[in-house]
Amino acid sequence: MVYLLLLIAIVAIDQLTKYIAVTKLMPIGSITFIEGIMDFSFVRNFGAAFGILQGAKWVFVVMTLAIAIGTVIAFKRLPRDKGNDLLRISLVMILGGAIGNCIDRLARGFVVDFFEVTFIDYPVFNVADIFVVAGAFLMAFTVLFVIKDEPKKED
């Protein structure tokens, strides 16, 4: 139940920020947030990260469905312990981001991006993207440093 609430919260935060971007930012295009560091810039993203696979909306919808199915299967198979709780959280973060962007693709035909880092050349992104990346890092950290193999017993 906690994981479902977390998933709903992630999708809600993502959709709320995108609603604000569409209603307040789209009419003006861009506004400086922190000079030389970050702007808010409205961008219609018809592809994936870094603009790859432009116009492949249904590929992303199918990928989101596959991620959702994989997440449910992983949840069912993971034993209950602290390391696996972190894995579950990372899966929820990734799934929440995927669902948030999928909602955009189905409802608008594009993903709303609006965070623009200006001190480096980096693609404009959104809250869903942040959750996907943070979830992937949490998963890698958990697998590499938290979950330990049981020592093998010598006969």
MOPE-V36464 format. One record per pair of residues at least 24 apart in sequence whose C-alpha atoms are under 8 Angstrom apart, sorted by the first residue. I is the first residue (numbers start at 0). GAP is how many residues later the second one is. If there is no record, write none. Layout:
i = {I;I}
gap = {GAP;GAP}
This chain:
i = {2;2;2;5;6;6;6;6;7;9;9;9;9;9;10;10;10;10;10;12;13;13;13;13;13;14;16;17;17;17;20;20;21;35;35;36;36;36;37;37;37;37;37;38;38;38;38;39;39;39;40;40;40;40;40;41;41;41;42;42;42;42;43;43;43;43;44;44;44;44;45;45;45;46;46;48;49;56;56;56;56;59;60;60;60;63;63;63;63;66;66;67;70;82;82;82;83;85;85;85;86;86;86;86;88;89;89;89;89;89;90;90;91;92;92;92;92;93;93;93;93;93;93;94;95;95;95;96;96;96;96;96;96;97;97;99;100}
gap = {85;86;89;86;85;86;88;89;88;83;86;87;118;121;85;86;88;89;117;114;83;86;112;113;114;85;110;94;95;108;91;93;90;82;83;80;81;82;77;78;79;80;81;76;77;78;79;74;75;76;72;73;74;75;83;70;71;72;69;70;71;81;66;67;68;69;65;66;67;68;63;64;65;63;64;74;73;48;49;52;53;42;41;44;45;31;34;35;38;28;31;27;24;59;63;64;63;52;53;56;51;52;55;56;46;44;45;46;48;49;44;48;43;38;39;41;42;37;38;39;40;41;42;37;32;35;36;30;31;32;33;34;35;30;34;28;27}
